[in-house]
Amino acid sequence: MVDGLGKAESGAQLLTRLEGRSSLKKLEPYLFAEEGYPVHGDVVEFHGPEGAGKTEMLFHLVARCILPKAGGGLEVSLLFIDTDFHFDMLRLVTVLEHRLPQSSEERIKQCLGRFFLVTCSSSAQLLLTLHSLENMFCSHPSLCLLMIDSLSAFYWIDRANGGENLGLQEANLRRCVRCLEKLLREYRLALFATTQTIMQKSSNSAESAGGLQDEAEAVDYRPYLCKSWQQLITHRVFFSKQCHPGSAKGFSLTSCHVRNNSVVKRPFGISEDGIQF
């Protein structure tokens, strides 16, 4: 009987789930193929080598979310989980200052009031954090986006701790994925997560996942995280550095919709005020 009560849904949880979350339609049209924006329940993976602009793109999206509507933002809240310890608050504030029509300390504070930051130093801590988020999403109906930078941060540590047993190596990540899937489904969230290129593509391109074999070959992609994560992804965005000296846009992305195989390629640059398409 106690177990049954523990699983009961409160009225606040029910209202939070049923009233829905704010639309992300205007988040960033240049980032997505065909439909132009993620819907609630979507999982977007940013994949690429270090220094290719993945975290900077997250800063761009964070700013778009927390800026007021009058300043071109969505005016919604989001939760950012930093596992790489790459998050730079001063960088985010700089982007906000450049994008606010009339920047002031008070306006910056109002924007940052819609931003929640959590740091995790192990896959076990990440798992515990995800399990603790339900009350937070219940009490903050304006929270509609979850970001993780990065989901692959603990890959080598977990692999070493798991020894020769693949199941033990992937155990914590699989539990994290199950928890994420539940949060996305029950609280109508969208998820953005980065993964770093640490595996070289094999000669057998059949290892490429998600029905994106041709695109995966083009960006030298080989999935290495657990199968349950690969199955959860709805959009995969590959990041790379451009090899054109003197180009103002030194980076590029290839955005793939996993389920309908639509693809869009975009060059972009990074300046003091953020991402420039």
Backbone bond lengths (Angstrom), bond angles and torsions (degrees), N, CA, C in turn:
res aa  C-N    CA-C-N  psi(-1)  N-CA   C-N-CA  omega(-1)  CA-C   N-CA-C  phi
1 M - - - 1.461 - - 1.526 111.18 -
2 V 1.325 115.97 -38.81 1.457 119.72 177.70 1.521 110.22 -63.65
3 D 1.351 116.89 -41.43 1.452 120.31 179.03 1.517 110.99 -61.33
4 G 1.326 116.46 -39.93 1.454 120.41 179.70 1.511 111.72 -63.69
5 L 1.353 116.07 -40.49 1.458 119.68 178.42 1.513 111.24 -66.36
6 G 1.344 116.46 -34.40 1.452 120.33 -179.57 1.508 112.50 -64.94
7 K 1.343 117.13 -26.43 1.453 120.90 -178.08 1.521 112.37 -95.20
8 A 1.333 117.33 -3.64 1.457 120.21 -177.97 1.521 110.26 -66.44
9 E 1.330 115.58 146.29 1.462 121.17 -179.85 1.521 109.45 -95.13
10 S 1.323 115.95 131.20 1.457 120.27 179.17 1.522 110.46 -77.72
11 G 1.327 115.63 165.51 1.465 119.71 177.30 1.515 111.72 -62.49
12 A 1.345 116.69 -37.20 1.468 120.50 178.77 1.517 111.11 -63.43
13 Q 1.356 116.62 -41.97 1.460 120.28 178.11 1.524 111.32 -63.11
14 L 1.328 115.94 -42.61 1.458 120.40 179.98 1.526 111.42 -62.18
15 L 1.333 117.09 -46.34 1.467 120.67 179.87 1.523 111.63 -63.84
16 T 1.323 115.77 -40.91 1.464 119.87 -179.86 1.522 110.81 -61.73
17 R 1.338 116.92 -41.17 1.461 120.28 -179.60 1.527 111.79 -70.95
18 L 1.318 116.75 -40.09 1.460 120.07 -172.62 1.518 113.70 -79.22
19 E 1.317 117.67 -30.59 1.462 118.81 -176.39 1.524 112.42 -76.01
20 G 1.340 117.14 -15.62 1.451 120.64 175.36 1.510 112.80 80.90
21 R 1.325 114.33 166.28 1.458 122.12 -179.55 1.526 109.64 -107.74
22 S 1.318 115.03 163.25 1.466 120.19 -179.86 1.524 110.54 -63.57
23 S 1.311 116.28 148.18 1.457 121.95 179.53 1.523 110.65 -70.66
24 L 1.326 115.46 145.35 1.459 122.04 176.49 1.524 111.25 -106.75
25 K 1.329 115.35 24.44 1.465 120.72 -172.76 1.522 112.64 -58.23
26 K 1.327 117.92 -36.34 1.461 120.88 -175.86 1.527 112.43 -102.08
27 L 1.318 116.38 21.34 1.462 119.78 -176.11 1.529 111.57 -60.20
28 E 1.316 117.37 -58.47 1.465 121.85 175.76 1.530 109.93 -168.07
29 P 1.339 116.90 91.77 1.473 120.39 -176.81 1.526 113.66 -59.12
30 Y 1.332 118.15 -30.62 1.458 120.38 -177.38 1.525 113.22 -70.07
31 L 1.309 116.35 -13.55 1.456 120.29 -172.93 1.526 113.53 -88.12
32 F 1.327 117.06 -17.33 1.453 119.35 -170.69 1.523 112.60 -120.86
33 A 1.301 114.91 150.09 1.453 121.62 178.84 1.516 110.59 -85.30
34 E 1.289 116.32 137.34 1.458 126.21 170.15 1.518 114.95 65.51
35 E 1.346 117.97 -72.80 1.460 119.23 -173.24 1.521 112.93 -77.42
36 G 1.337 118.71 -20.55 1.447 121.81 170.27 1.515 117.60 86.53
37 Y 1.305 119.69 -8.48 1.469 119.77 179.34 1.531 109.98 -164.69
38 P 1.333 116.61 155.37 1.462 119.81 177.37 1.524 110.66 -82.90
39 V 1.306 116.18 148.23 1.464 121.23 175.05 1.524 107.66 -107.57
40 H 1.320 116.07 167.49 1.457 120.83 -179.00 1.531 109.98 -60.14
41 G 1.307 115.49 132.50 1.455 121.24 -177.08 1.514 113.33 99.78
42 D 1.332 117.67 -12.76 1.461 120.97 -179.94 1.527 111.10 -73.94
43 V 1.334 114.85 150.02 1.453 122.17 177.18 1.524 108.10 -124.99
44 V 1.318 116.18 118.71 1.461 122.37 -176.28 1.522 108.73 -111.63
45 E 1.327 116.24 121.30 1.461 121.28 177.69 1.526 109.76 -102.60
46 F 1.336 116.98 124.98 1.460 123.23 171.38 1.525 106.92 -96.03
47 H 1.325 117.13 115.38 1.462 120.66 -175.17 1.520 110.50 -123.48
48 G 1.326 116.20 136.13 1.451 119.63 177.63 1.515 111.26 169.12
49 P 1.325 116.69 174.37 1.466 120.42 179.83 1.518 111.63 -72.62
50 E 1.295 116.23 165.41 1.457 120.53 176.83 1.525 110.09 -62.73
51 G 1.334 116.04 138.83 1.458 120.11 178.97 1.512 115.08 83.59
52 A 1.338 117.10 13.52 1.466 120.52 -178.05 1.528 112.93 -96.94
53 G 1.348 118.32 0.35 1.458 120.91 174.67 1.511 115.86 104.00
54 K 1.327 118.91 9.91 1.465 121.01 -177.18 1.527 111.71 -65.34
55 T 1.330 116.78 -51.84 1.465 120.40 -179.47 1.523 110.80 -65.91
56 E 1.320 116.74 -37.70 1.466 120.26 178.00 1.526 110.91 -63.05
57 M 1.334 116.79 -35.93 1.469 120.07 176.41 1.530 110.33 -67.12
58 L 1.325 117.01 -35.42 1.468 119.34 175.88 1.529 110.39 -64.05
59 F 1.328 117.97 -41.35 1.468 120.68 175.34 1.526 110.54 -57.42
60 H 1.315 115.58 -42.42 1.469 121.49 178.59 1.523 110.83 -59.10
61 L 1.323 116.48 -45.96 1.466 120.85 -179.11 1.526 111.34 -70.83
62 V 1.334 116.74 -37.04 1.464 119.71 176.38 1.523 109.82 -59.01
63 A 1.330 116.14 -47.27 1.464 120.00 179.28 1.522 111.35 -60.27
64 R 1.328 116.99 -42.88 1.470 120.31 179.32 1.531 111.30 -60.81
65 C 1.312 115.88 -35.39 1.470 120.21 -178.92 1.524 111.96 -72.25
66 I 1.331 117.12 -48.96 1.466 119.69 -168.76 1.521 113.83 -90.45
67 L 1.335 118.48 -11.20 1.460 119.87 174.64 1.521 110.19 -66.40
68 P 1.325 118.45 147.99 1.476 120.50 177.26 1.528 110.80 -67.08
69 K 1.305 115.71 156.78 1.464 119.76 -179.99 1.519 111.50 -59.82
70 A 1.331 116.66 -34.10 1.463 120.16 178.63 1.525 111.82 -65.44
71 G 1.321 116.58 -21.48 1.456 121.22 179.24 1.514 113.14 -100.80
72 G 1.329 116.74 14.03 1.457 120.74 178.33 1.510 114.82 88.78
73 G 1.339 117.24 9.29 1.455 120.32 179.88 1.518 112.81 -98.98
74 L 1.322 115.37 -177.30 1.464 121.36 179.13 1.524 112.01 -95.50
75 E 1.324 116.69 -18.56 1.459 122.85 -179.30 1.532 111.29 57.80
76 V 1.342 114.87 49.60 1.463 121.11 176.80 1.523 108.49 -125.02
77 S 1.322 115.49 163.81 1.466 121.08 -179.22 1.520 110.64 -98.10
78 L 1.327 115.32 155.93 1.464 120.14 177.34 1.513 109.79 -148.50
79 L 1.326 115.04 159.89 1.458 122.40 177.72 1.523 108.56 -115.74
80 F 1.320 116.51 128.58 1.465 123.10 -177.94 1.523 108.21 -114.56
81 I 1.335 116.78 120.45 1.466 121.77 176.97 1.520 108.10 -104.69
82 D 1.324 116.28 115.92 1.462 122.68 -176.67 1.527 109.25 -101.62
83 T 1.318 116.50 113.19 1.466 120.94 178.91 1.526 111.87 -107.29
84 D 1.333 116.98 -16.57 1.463 121.70 -179.57 1.528 112.02 -94.20
85 F 1.331 116.11 -8.57 1.469 122.00 -175.40 1.529 111.34 56.22
86 H 1.346 114.43 37.11 1.460 121.73 176.76 1.523 111.96 -99.14
87 F 1.328 117.01 -6.66 1.459 118.51 -174.14 1.526 110.60 -68.85
88 D 1.329 115.43 130.61 1.465 122.67 -176.91 1.533 108.57 -120.61
89 M 1.333 116.78 102.79 1.461 120.67 -177.81 1.528 111.64 -62.55
90 L 1.329 116.85 -36.20 1.463 119.69 179.01 1.528 110.88 -63.66
91 R 1.321 116.46 -35.90 1.471 119.92 177.74 1.525 110.62 -64.96
92 L 1.330 116.97 -43.09 1.460 120.51 178.27 1.528 110.53 -62.82
93 V 1.322 117.28 -43.74 1.468 120.63 179.24 1.527 110.62 -61.78
94 T 1.322 117.40 -38.97 1.471 121.02 178.32 1.518 111.01 -61.81
95 V 1.330 116.93 -43.98 1.467 121.12 178.21 1.525 110.42 -62.17
96 L 1.323 116.56 -43.10 1.465 120.57 179.55 1.525 110.93 -63.28
97 E 1.324 116.92 -42.31 1.464 120.54 -179.24 1.521 111.62 -60.72
98 H 1.321 117.02 -37.23 1.464 120.42 -179.86 1.522 112.39 -74.46
99 R 1.324 116.91 -23.56 1.470 119.34 -173.61 1.524 114.03 -100.65
100 L 1.313 116.90 -20.09 1.463 119.01 177.24 1.533 109.73 -73.32
101 P 1.343 118.00 131.37 1.471 120.58 179.91 1.520 112.60 -56.13
102 Q 1.328 116.72 -42.93 1.459 122.00 176.98 1.527 107.92 -130.76
103 S 1.316 114.33 89.45 1.450 119.52 -174.65 1.523 111.39 -73.51
104 S 1.323 115.12 135.56 1.464 121.85 175.54 1.517 107.63 -152.96
105 E 1.328 116.31 163.54 1.458 120.19 -179.80 1.521 111.33 -59.86
106 E 1.323 117.20 -38.99 1.461 121.21 -179.65 1.519 111.78 -65.51
107 R 1.337 116.47 -42.10 1.466 120.14 179.25 1.527 111.33 -66.47
108 I 1.330 116.12 -38.84 1.467 120.03 177.09 1.527 110.05 -61.97
109 K 1.334 116.86 -44.23 1.465 120.92 179.37 1.523 111.52 -62.25
110 Q 1.336 117.12 -38.31 1.460 120.47 177.95 1.526 110.61 -62.48
111 C 1.330 116.16 -42.02 1.466 119.81 177.95 1.527 110.96 -64.43
112 L 1.322 116.94 -46.87 1.463 121.17 -177.93 1.521 111.95 -67.33
113 G 1.328 117.24 -19.38 1.460 120.73 174.44 1.517 112.66 -65.31
114 R 1.324 116.40 -16.40 1.469 121.19 177.47 1.525 112.14 -98.56
115 F 1.314 116.39 7.69 1.463 121.59 -176.38 1.525 110.26 -117.55
116 F 1.331 116.63 128.32 1.463 122.61 179.95 1.528 108.65 -120.00
117 L 1.332 116.50 129.71 1.462 122.11 -176.37 1.517 110.86 -121.05
118 V 1.332 115.52 131.87 1.466 122.57 176.69 1.526 107.59 -130.46
119 T 1.327 117.44 140.67 1.466 121.16 175.49 1.526 109.82 -114.51
120 C 1.331 115.41 143.85 1.466 121.65 178.83 1.523 108.48 -133.61
121 S 1.333 116.26 139.65 1.459 120.49 -176.02 1.525 113.60 -113.56
122 S 1.332 117.41 6.00 1.467 120.97 177.02 1.513 108.79 -160.13
123 S 1.326 116.27 162.97 1.459 119.78 178.68 1.524 110.96 -67.27
124 A 1.322 117.25 -31.42 1.465 120.27 177.17 1.522 110.75 -66.38
125 Q 1.335 116.17 -40.67 1.463 119.89 177.86 1.523 110.98 -67.86
126 L 1.323 116.79 -37.36 1.465 120.43 176.10 1.523 110.69 -61.42
127 L 1.323 116.27 -42.93 1.463 120.72 179.22 1.527 110.90 -62.17
128 L 1.313 117.87 -45.85 1.467 121.86 178.65 1.527 110.67 -62.66
129 T 1.318 116.49 -39.54 1.464 120.65 178.79 1.516 110.96 -62.18
130 L 1.331 116.80 -46.31 1.471 120.34 -179.45 1.520 111.35 -62.12
131 H 1.326 116.26 -38.56 1.464 119.94 178.89 1.524 111.93 -66.18
132 S 1.320 116.96 -24.79 1.475 120.64 -176.74 1.529 113.21 -90.19
133 L 1.333 117.47 -1.72 1.467 119.91 -171.67 1.521 114.71 -83.03
134 E 1.316 117.88 -14.06 1.466 120.40 -173.95 1.527 111.87 -57.72
135 N 1.329 116.81 -45.94 1.469 119.86 179.95 1.520 111.52 -63.93
136 M 1.316 116.06 -34.81 1.462 119.82 179.82 1.518 111.39 -65.62
137 F 1.325 117.25 -44.43 1.460 120.12 179.12 1.523 111.59 -68.95
138 C 1.324 116.62 -28.30 1.470 120.24 175.67 1.523 111.13 -68.42
139 S 1.323 116.07 -42.38 1.463 120.09 -174.30 1.524 113.33 -85.13
140 H 1.337 117.81 -8.08 1.464 121.63 179.17 1.534 109.57 -129.21
141 P 1.327 117.03 81.07 1.468 120.18 -178.18 1.527 113.38 -61.14
142 S 1.333 117.70 -20.59 1.470 119.63 -179.79 1.525 112.05 -77.88
143 L 1.340 117.88 -10.16 1.462 121.33 176.60 1.526 109.40 -73.12
144 C 1.310 116.25 114.95 1.462 117.91 -177.57 1.517 112.92 -128.54
145 L 1.334 117.10 0.58 1.462 119.91 -175.57 1.520 110.07 -139.42
146 L 1.324 115.34 137.98 1.463 122.57 176.70 1.518 108.16 -122.13
147 M 1.331 117.01 131.17 1.462 121.82 178.09 1.517 109.84 -122.59
148 I 1.336 116.10 139.90 1.467 121.55 176.42 1.527 108.28 -129.20
149 D 1.322 116.09 121.65 1.464 121.41 179.59 1.523 108.42 -130.14
150 S 1.350 119.39 97.00 1.442 125.01 3.41 1.524 109.52 -128.21
151 L 1.326 115.51 164.23 1.453 119.78 -179.02 1.527 111.48 -79.15
152 S 1.312 116.83 -16.91 1.472 120.57 -178.64 1.526 112.68 -97.52
153 A 1.322 117.80 7.18 1.464 121.28 -174.16 1.527 113.26 -59.38
154 F 1.326 117.20 -31.64 1.468 120.26 -173.94 1.529 112.64 -107.01
155 Y 1.321 116.24 15.64 1.467 120.71 -174.97 1.533 111.75 -57.89
156 W 1.334 116.45 -52.41 1.460 119.15 -175.57 1.526 111.81 -70.10
157 I 1.329 117.19 -36.38 1.470 120.34 177.99 1.524 110.36 -63.67
158 D 1.354 116.37 -46.45 1.465 119.92 179.57 1.521 111.45 -65.79
159 R 1.316 115.42 -34.61 1.461 118.69 179.04 1.530 110.53 -65.95
160 A 1.343 116.16 -41.43 1.466 119.77 178.53 1.529 111.39 -67.77
161 N 1.339 116.49 -40.94 1.466 120.53 -179.34 1.520 112.22 -68.43
162 G 1.333 117.01 -27.18 1.466 120.58 -178.18 1.505 114.21 -84.14
163 G 1.334 116.77 -6.20 1.456 119.77 -179.79 1.521 111.85 63.38
164 E 1.328 116.16 -136.71 1.470 121.54 -178.55 1.528 112.43 -88.71
165 N 1.311 116.98 -1.90 1.467 121.34 -175.47 1.535 109.68 -92.69
166 L 1.334 117.06 110.64 1.454 121.20 -178.80 1.519 111.38 -61.52
167 G 1.321 117.04 -37.02 1.456 120.89 179.47 1.519 112.14 -60.85
168 L 1.328 116.07 -41.56 1.472 120.19 178.01 1.524 111.13 -70.78
169 Q 1.316 116.83 -36.48 1.465 120.73 178.35 1.525 111.40 -60.13
170 E 1.332 116.14 -39.85 1.464 121.44 -174.08 1.520 113.84 -98.21
171 A 1.324 118.16 0.17 1.466 121.64 -170.89 1.526 112.78 -56.85
172 N 1.329 117.42 -51.59 1.465 119.86 -177.45 1.523 111.87 -65.46
173 L 1.331 117.24 -40.79 1.458 119.48 -179.58 1.525 111.23 -65.38
174 R 1.334 117.19 -40.14 1.470 119.34 178.09 1.529 110.62 -62.77
175 R 1.319 116.66 -38.60 1.469 119.52 177.26 1.524 110.56 -66.46
176 C 1.324 116.79 -39.07 1.468 120.52 176.72 1.523 110.71 -61.39
177 V 1.314 116.73 -42.33 1.465 120.80 -179.51 1.519 111.26 -64.15
178 R 1.329 116.98 -41.51 1.466 120.00 177.75 1.522 110.56 -62.14
179 C 1.319 116.57 -40.80 1.465 120.94 178.91 1.521 110.60 -66.12
180 L 1.330 117.15 -42.81 1.462 121.04 177.61 1.522 111.47 -61.27
181 E 1.309 115.82 -43.16 1.462 120.56 -179.90 1.526 111.01 -60.09
182 K 1.315 116.43 -40.03 1.465 120.84 178.76 1.528 111.07 -66.86
183 L 1.329 117.25 -44.03 1.468 120.93 179.74 1.528 110.96 -62.86
184 L 1.317 116.48 -43.39 1.471 120.40 -179.62 1.518 111.06 -63.02
185 R 1.324 115.37 -42.16 1.465 120.19 -176.89 1.524 111.94 -71.50
186 E 1.324 117.04 -47.02 1.460 119.99 -172.51 1.527 113.27 -80.71
187 Y 1.333 116.91 -26.58 1.470 119.11 -176.65 1.526 112.89 -116.38
188 R 1.320 115.90 11.51 1.474 121.90 172.34 1.532 111.44 51.29
189 L 1.327 114.92 55.38 1.451 121.74 -179.30 1.524 110.23 -103.43
190 A 1.319 115.93 165.14 1.461 122.46 167.24 1.525 107.26 -115.28
191 L 1.327 116.07 147.97 1.458 121.51 -176.99 1.517 110.74 -123.25
192 F 1.338 115.83 132.13 1.454 122.39 170.03 1.524 107.19 -117.17
193 A 1.331 116.68 128.41 1.465 120.36 179.39 1.518 109.75 -138.64
194 T 1.322 116.49 139.06 1.456 120.16 176.81 1.525 110.01 -96.68
195 T 1.328 115.17 149.03 1.462 122.24 171.14 1.522 107.35 -136.29
196 Q 1.303 116.08 143.65 1.461 120.11 -175.67 1.521 111.01 -98.84
197 T 1.327 116.06 144.74 1.449 121.41 175.79 1.525 109.04 -70.72
198 I 1.323 116.28 109.78 1.464 119.82 177.22 1.527 110.90 -127.73
199 M 1.338 116.15 -4.19 1.456 121.17 178.42 1.517 109.09 -118.08
200 Q 1.316 117.18 137.36 1.457 120.95 173.41 1.516 109.21 -85.68
201 K 1.319 115.28 145.88 1.461 120.90 179.29 1.522 109.79 -64.94
202 S 1.323 116.01 136.16 1.455 120.15 176.81 1.521 109.93 -80.51
203 S 1.299 116.48 166.46 1.465 119.99 179.07 1.511 111.51 -68.16
204 N 1.347 115.84 -21.23 1.463 120.17 178.74 1.516 108.91 -91.24
205 S 1.324 117.62 99.66 1.463 121.52 -175.45 1.511 112.78 -71.40
206 A 1.329 117.54 -4.38 1.465 119.31 178.15 1.512 111.33 -65.79
207 E 1.341 117.18 -15.41 1.460 119.78 178.69 1.509 112.21 -72.99
208 S 1.351 117.48 -14.46 1.457 120.17 179.59 1.505 109.88 -65.05
209 A 1.335 117.39 139.77 1.461 121.67 -172.29 1.502 111.88 -104.78
210 G 1.338 114.84 165.65 1.452 121.74 169.50 1.502 115.31 76.45
211 G 1.338 119.57 15.26 1.450 120.50 178.00 1.513 113.20 71.47
212 L 1.345 117.60 19.11 1.458 121.30 -177.18 1.521 109.90 -113.58
213 Q 1.309 117.50 44.21 1.445 121.75 -171.70 1.522 112.17 -58.92
214 D 1.337 118.71 -48.82 1.458 120.74 -177.32 1.516 111.50 -63.34
215 E 1.356 115.68 -44.67 1.454 119.59 -179.62 1.522 111.01 -66.24
216 A 1.324 116.43 -37.95 1.461 119.95 179.64 1.520 110.93 -63.37
217 E 1.341 116.54 -39.77 1.446 119.85 177.56 1.520 110.54 -62.02
218 A 1.331 116.33 -40.43 1.459 120.67 -176.15 1.526 112.11 -64.71
219 V 1.332 117.73 -29.80 1.466 120.29 -177.41 1.527 112.18 -111.09
220 D 1.337 116.50 13.28 1.462 120.94 176.89 1.530 111.10 56.59
221 Y 1.329 115.38 54.22 1.460 121.11 -175.57 1.524 111.09 -103.13
222 R 1.320 115.37 133.60 1.460 121.62 172.69 1.519 108.92 -139.50
223 P 1.326 119.03 115.31 1.467 120.68 -179.68 1.523 110.86 -68.48
224 Y 1.326 116.27 141.25 1.457 119.83 -179.86 1.526 112.27 -134.56
225 L 1.335 118.26 -14.11 1.458 119.88 176.46 1.523 109.47 -78.01
226 C 1.312 116.51 170.13 1.464 121.56 -171.05 1.538 112.24 -59.77
227 K 1.313 115.41 154.21 1.460 122.18 -175.39 1.526 111.95 -60.47
228 S 1.331 117.26 -35.82 1.464 119.97 -178.69 1.523 110.95 -63.01
229 W 1.346 117.59 -33.87 1.469 120.14 175.93 1.528 110.39 -69.05
230 Q 1.316 117.31 -43.55 1.462 120.42 -179.88 1.527 110.94 -59.74
231 Q 1.322 116.75 -36.82 1.464 121.09 -178.48 1.519 112.61 -74.42
232 L 1.330 116.96 -20.32 1.462 121.02 -177.95 1.531 112.05 -82.06
233 I 1.318 117.30 -23.47 1.472 122.15 -173.95 1.526 111.52 -69.19
234 T 1.338 116.10 133.60 1.467 121.29 174.78 1.528 111.99 -108.01
235 H 1.325 117.41 -27.95 1.462 122.59 176.67 1.526 108.66 -133.81
236 R 1.328 115.64 137.63 1.458 119.48 175.95 1.524 107.68 -125.79
237 V 1.345 115.85 127.18 1.458 121.20 -178.46 1.524 108.00 -117.76
238 F 1.334 115.99 117.88 1.457 122.06 -179.80 1.527 109.56 -93.83
239 F 1.319 116.52 130.34 1.464 122.47 -179.45 1.526 109.79 -110.30
240 S 1.335 115.44 143.44 1.464 119.94 177.69 1.522 109.55 -153.88
241 K 1.324 115.17 161.81 1.455 121.04 175.09 1.522 109.30 -89.55
242 Q 1.335 116.09 140.50 1.451 121.04 176.44 1.520 109.74 -76.54
243 C 1.321 115.74 150.00 1.460 120.83 179.66 1.530 110.82 -111.87
244 H 1.330 116.20 41.18 1.456 121.13 -179.10 1.525 108.93 -117.04
245 P 1.330 118.82 99.65 1.468 121.57 -179.38 1.526 111.73 -57.27
246 G 1.321 115.74 136.74 1.455 120.13 178.35 1.509 114.59 85.57
247 S 1.329 117.69 -6.14 1.460 120.38 -179.69 1.523 110.11 -73.74
248 A 1.349 116.00 136.73 1.467 120.53 179.47 1.517 110.84 -72.08
249 K 1.326 116.32 -23.31 1.460 121.02 179.77 1.519 108.20 -109.19
250 G 1.316 115.07 93.67 1.456 120.60 -172.21 1.508 115.52 -86.98
251 F 1.347 117.44 7.59 1.462 121.06 -178.37 1.530 109.82 -134.29
252 S 1.308 115.49 161.84 1.464 119.56 175.66 1.517 109.34 -144.91
253 L 1.318 115.52 156.73 1.457 121.53 175.59 1.522 109.72 -133.84
254 T 1.313 114.99 148.52 1.463 122.45 173.73 1.515 107.10 -121.88
255 S 1.316 116.18 112.37 1.461 121.61 -175.21 1.527 110.09 -101.37
256 C 1.320 115.69 125.10 1.467 121.48 -175.55 1.530 109.92 -122.89
257 H 1.336 115.58 128.19 1.457 120.66 171.95 1.523 106.48 -86.09
258 V 1.331 116.96 113.20 1.455 121.59 -171.05 1.525 112.49 -61.07
259 R 1.328 117.52 -36.02 1.465 119.98 -170.40 1.523 114.12 -86.18
260 N 1.336 118.03 -25.82 1.467 117.97 178.26 1.523 112.93 -119.00
261 N 1.351 116.28 4.97 1.459 123.13 174.80 1.527 114.68 62.98
262 S 1.324 118.95 17.05 1.463 120.03 175.78 1.525 109.13 -74.46
263 V 1.341 115.89 144.84 1.461 121.54 -173.74 1.524 109.71 -135.65
264 V 1.325 116.45 140.91 1.462 121.57 172.90 1.518 108.30 -137.45
265 K 1.325 116.72 139.77 1.464 121.92 179.32 1.521 109.16 -116.85
266 R 1.336 116.78 134.41 1.464 121.61 -177.14 1.529 109.99 -136.98
267 P 1.335 117.65 134.88 1.462 120.04 166.38 1.522 109.03 -84.57
268 F 1.315 117.52 152.07 1.462 119.91 175.18 1.522 109.65 -152.09
269 G 1.310 114.95 159.04 1.454 121.13 178.02 1.509 110.49 -121.69
270 I 1.322 116.37 165.14 1.457 122.45 177.92 1.524 108.13 -124.89
271 S 1.324 115.54 121.07 1.462 121.61 179.65 1.522 108.90 -123.31
272 E 1.308 117.10 -176.02 1.450 121.06 -178.88 1.522 112.15 -60.74
273 D 1.345 116.83 -33.12 1.461 119.83 -179.78 1.517 113.21 -93.01
274 G 1.340 117.57 12.86 1.449 120.40 172.40 1.521 115.19 112.66
275 I 1.324 115.34 -156.04 1.467 122.64 -177.90 1.531 110.05 -72.50
276 Q 1.336 115.69 138.58 1.461 122.08 175.45 1.525 108.99 -128.38
277 F 1.332 116.52 118.34 1.472 120.66 177.22 1.531 109.65 -89.40
